[in-house]
Amino acid sequence: MKSPDWEPEFLAFHYQPAGREEVAASLWSKAARSAMARFAHEEALSHTEQGISLLPALKGEKAHKAEVDLFANRGAAFRALEGFGALSSMEVTRKAFERAVEVGDRRAVLHTGRALSVAHHVRAEYEDAVFCARRIENEIGDDQFGHMIVRSLLAMPMIWQGRFREALDELDKASKLASAKAKTATDLSFQSQLLSLRGVTMAFFGDRDAALSLAAEGVEVAGASERPLVLASALMLACNTHQILLDPGVMQQAQALSQLAYDQRLPFYKASAASFIAAAHYNEGEVAKGLDLLSEGWRAFQETTSRANQLLVCRELARGYLMSGATDDGLAVVDDGLDRADNDGEENCLAEVLCQKGELLEQQGAPAAHSADAYDRAIGVARR
C-alpha cells in the first residue's frame, strides 16, 4: 500500500519532540520533496524551515547530509515561486553546493552546482555560470553523466554570447557522453535539453529545417519524461528556435507553454510564454496588439529576475516599432539592447539589432553615414 503524502510530515512531528532530531530533519526534507511534487511550494518552504531549525542539534556525517538536502530543497522551492535567478534561491543553493563540495558528496555537487550555474545563466551572469560549471567539473571525478551535464552547462551561455561553434562543440561532447538509449526520466530530460539547445544553435546558423526538427524532437522527448519542468524548458527553447527564424509556429509552442505554466504555477515560464505570444502577433499582422502585449510580457519577465536572452526581446520590440513607424521608440529600445550586449556580453542577436538600428535611422531620415555605420558594425559581428 502506498504511503500517503503527509506521512513524512506526520512522523517528523513525532520524532522532533522525542529528541530524534536526525530522523526528524531527514523526514522534513522528504516532506519538502513530496510537497514540491504536488507543486505546493509554500508548504515545502515551511517544511525546510522546520528541518533547518534542527541543524544545530545534529553532528557528524548525517548532519552534513541533512544540511545539504534541506538547503537544496529550499532553493528549489524558492526557484519555483520566485524564478530561477531569485537571490533567495541562489543564497541557499550556494550554501548547499559549498557544503556538498566540502564533504565530497558528488551527487549533491552536481545537483546543486547545476542549479547554481543555471541561475547565473538566467541572470545573464554568463561568466559566473561558466565558472560554476568548471567547479563542478573539478569535483565529480570520472562521473560520465556529470561531465555530460557540465558540457551542456557550458554550451548554454555560449549560445547567448553568440559563440555558436564553441557551443556546438560542447553539445557534441555531451551527446557522446549521453545514454545511447534513454529510458529513465532523468535520461530523457537531458536528451531533451541537448536536442533543444542544438535546435536553438542551428536556428542562429540559419539551418531552418534542422532547427525546427530538433526543436520538435526536444519537445517530444521532454513529454516522454513526464516531468512538467522538463517539458516547460523544452517548449521555451522551441519558442526561441521558432522566433529566431520568425517562424509562425511560435504561436502554437508559446500557447502550449502558457497553458503548462498556468496549470503548474510556473511564473518564469508564464512570463516567457506571454512574450513569445505577443511577438507572434506580428506574424498575423496585429502589430499594435503585439507591441502592447510584448511590453507587458517583458515587464513580467523581468520581475522573475531574468535578464538572459533579453537581446532577442529587444529585437522583437524594435521589429514592432519599425513596422508601426514609431522610429523614436524603436531607436530607444535598440540602444537599450546594445547597452545590454555591452554589459552582459550577449551577442546572439547583436547583428540583427544593429541592422534594425540602420533601418530605423533611415526611416527617421538621419544622415546616410549614420545608418551605414550601424550596417558596417552588423557585418563585422556576423562575420565574427
N, C-alpha and C positions, 0 to 999 in steps of 0.2 A: 504493500500500500504506500502510495506516495505521501511524503510528509507535507503538511500544509505550509504555505509561505511564511506564516507567522511563527513557526516553531523556533528558529534561532533567537528571535527577539524574546519570545516567551521564556526560553531556557536561560538566556542571559540575565533576565530579571531575577531569576532564582539563584544562579551561580554567583552573581555580583555581591549580594549581601552576605553570602555564605563564606566570603573571603577567597573565592576561587577566581581571582582576577585574570589569570592567564586564560582560563577557559572562557570566561565572560567576554574578554577582549576579542578572542577568536570568533565567538558567536555574534558579537556586534558587527564584525567585519562581514561575516556570512550574511547577516540580516541586511546589511547595506547592499551587498551584491544582489540579493533577492529583490529588494525594493527597486533597484535600478533596472532589473529585468522587466519589472512591471511599469517602468517609467515614472515611478514615484520618487523623484529625485530629492524633494524636500525631506521626505522620510529617510532617505539614505543619508543625507547630511546629519539628521538627528541621531541616527544610529552610530555614525562615525564619531560624532561628538561624544557620545556616551563611552565608546571604546577608547578614544584618546584620553579621556579623563582618568582612565585606569593605568596608563603607561607608566607614571612614576612608581607604581607599586610592583612593576614587573622587572625581572632581571634575566641576564643571560641571553642565549640564542633565541629563545621563544619571544623574549621582549623585542628583539630586533625584528623578527619576522612580523610580529603584531604591528609594530610601528610602520613598517613598510606597507603592509596590507591596508591599514587604516588610512594612512595619508594618500595612498594611491587611489583608494575607493572614494575618498573625499574629493580629490582632484577631479575624478571622473564625473562625480555628481555636479560639481561646480561648472565643468565644461558643458554639460547638458543644459544647465539652467542659464548660464551667462555667456556662453560662447567659448570657442576653442582657445582664444587668446586672452581670456579673462585673467587678470592678475591674481584673483583669489585662487583660481585653479593652478596657475603656474607656481605660486608660492608653496602650496602643499605638495604638488607633484615634484618640485625640485627637492623638497625635504626627503620624499620617498626615494628619489633617484640617488641622492648623495648617500643615504643610509644603505641602499642596496649595493652601491659601489664599495662602501666601507666594509660591509660584511661578506662581499663576494657572491651575492645572490644573482647569478647571471640571468635567470628568467626575469626577475624583477628589474634588473638593469635594463634589459631590452624593452620591457613593457612600459616602465616609467620614462625611460630615456626617449623612446619613440614619441610618447605623448608630449614631452617637453620640446622635442625638435619640431613637431608639427605645430605646437603653439607658437613658437618663434616664427615659423614659416607664415602662419596665418596673420601674424602681426607685421609681416614684411621685414622681419629681422633675419634676413637670409643668411648672413654670415654666422649669426648665433645658431641658426638651425643646422648649418654645416658643422660648426664646432661641436655641437651636442651629438650629432651623428658620429663624428670621429671619436668622441669619448666612448660611445657605445662600442664602436669597433675595437677599441683598445682593451675593453673589459670582457668580451664574450668569447675569447679564445678561438677554437675551431668550429664553433656552432654555425653550421651551414645555413640554417634557417635565419639565424640572426644576421648573418652577413648579407643575405638577400634583402632583409628589411633595411639595413644600412644603405645598400645601393639605391633603393627606392627613395629613402630619405634624402640622399644626396642629389638625386635626379630632380626632385620637386622644386627646390629653389633655383636650380639651373634653368628650368623651363621658364620661370617668371623673369629670370635675369636675362633671357634671350640667348643662353648658352646651349642651343638646341643639340648640336652634335655631341657635346660632352654629356648632355642628358641622355641621349640615345645610347651612348657607350655604357653608362651606368645601368640603364634599363636592360641592355643586352646581358651584362654581367649578372643582374638579378634574375633574369629569365633562365640562365644556365644553372642557377642555384635552386630554382623553384622546383616543386614536386612535378614530375612528368605527368602524373595522373592525379589531379586534385580531387580529393574526395571529402575530406573533412571541411567543416565550416571555415576553419582558420585558413586552410589551403586555398579554398575558393575565394576568401576575402582578399588575399594578397595576389592571387591570379587576376582577379578583377581590377585591383589597383594598377598592376603592371600594364594590363591591356588599356585601361582608361588613360593613364599617363602617356603611354605611347601614342594613343589616338590624338591627344592634345598636341603633342610634339609634331606629329605628321601634319596636323592642320596648319601649324605655323610654317611648315615647309611647303604647304600648298598642295599636298597629295590628298585631294578630296576623297577619292574612293577608299583609300587605305584608312584615312582618319575616321570616316563615318562608319566603316565596317568594324574597326577596333572599338569605337565608342559603343556601338550596338552590342558587340560581344561582351564588353566590360559590364554593361547593364544586365545582360542575360546571366552571366556568371555570378554577379552580385545577388541577383534574385534567387539563384540556386543555393546561396549560402544561408538564406532565411534570417539574415541579420539586417534589421532596418537601417542601422547607421552605415553599414557597408553599401547598401542599395542607395542611400541618400548621397554618399560620396560619389558613387559611380554615375548617378544621374546628374549631379552637379558638374562633374568633369565632362559628361556628354553634352551638357548645355554649353560649356566652354567651347568644346570642339565645334558644335554647330554654329555658335555665334561668331567664332573666329572666321569661319568660312562664309558667314552671312547666309547660312542655310535655313530655310523656313521650318525645318524640323525642330528647331529650338523650342518652338511653342509647345509641341507635344511633350518633349522631355521636361520642360520647365513646369508644365501643369502637373505632370506625374510627380515631380519633386515637391511641388507646393502641397499637393494632397497628402503625400507621405509625411512631410514636415508638420502639417496641421494635425494629422492623426497621432503622430508620435511626440508632439510638443517639442520640436527642434527649432529654436529661434534662428540660429545661424543659417540653416538650410531654407527656412521660410523666407528670410530676407533675401537670400541669394536667388531663390526661385522668382521672387517678385521683380528683381532687377532684370532677369532674363525674359520674363513675360512682357515687361514694359518695352524692352528693346525689340522684341519680336513684333510688336505692333507696327513698327516702321515698315516691316516687310509686307504688311497688309494695308499700307497707305494711310494708317492712322498716326501721323507724326505727332500731332499735338497731344493726343492721348498717351502715346508712348513716352513723350518728354515728361509729362506730369507724373506718370507712374514711375518712371525711372528716377526722377529726382526724389520722389518719396521713398522708393525702394533703396536708393543709395544711402539716405539718412538712416533707414532701419538697419542696413548692412553695417554701417559704421558704429552703430550702437552695440553691435556684437563684438566690438574691439578688433574687428578685422580691417587690415589695410592691404592685404595681399591681392594682387590682380586688379587693383583699382585703376591701373592704366587702361585696361580694357573697358571699364565703365566710363572713363573719360572719353575714350574713343567713341563709345556709343552715344554719350550725351552730345559730343561735338558733331557726330553724324546727324543727329536730330536737328540741332541748331542750324547746320549747314543746309539741310533740306527745307527748313522753315524760313530761311533767310535772316535768322537772328544772329547776325555776324558778331556783334559785341559780346553777346553771351557765349557764343562759340569760342571766340578767342580767349575769353576768361577761363573757360574750362580746359582749353588746350594748354594754356600757360600753367594751370594748376596741375595738369597731368605731367608736364615737363618738369615741374618742381618735384613732383613725386618720384619721377625717374631719377633725378639727381640725388634726392635724399635717400631713397630706398634701394637704388641700384636696379630698378625694374625696367627692362628694356624690351620685353616680348612684343609690345605693340608700338614701340617708340617710332619706328619708321612711318607707320600709318598715321600716327598723331602728328608728326612733322609734316606729312603730306597734307593733312587736314588744315594745318596752320597756313600752308601755302595757298590752299583753295579759299580759305576764309579771308585771307589778306587780299586775294584777287577780287573776291566778292565785295569786299569793303572799298575797293578802288585804291589800295595802297600802291606805292611805287613798285614797279616790277622787280627791282633789286631785292626788296624785302621778301617777296614770295619765292624768288629764285634761291635766296639763301636757305629758306626752310626746305625746299626741294633738294638742294645740294646736301644738306645735313641728312635728309631722309635716305638718299642714295648711299651715303657713307655708312650709315647704320645697317642698311640692308646688305651691303657688300660684306660687312664685318660678320 
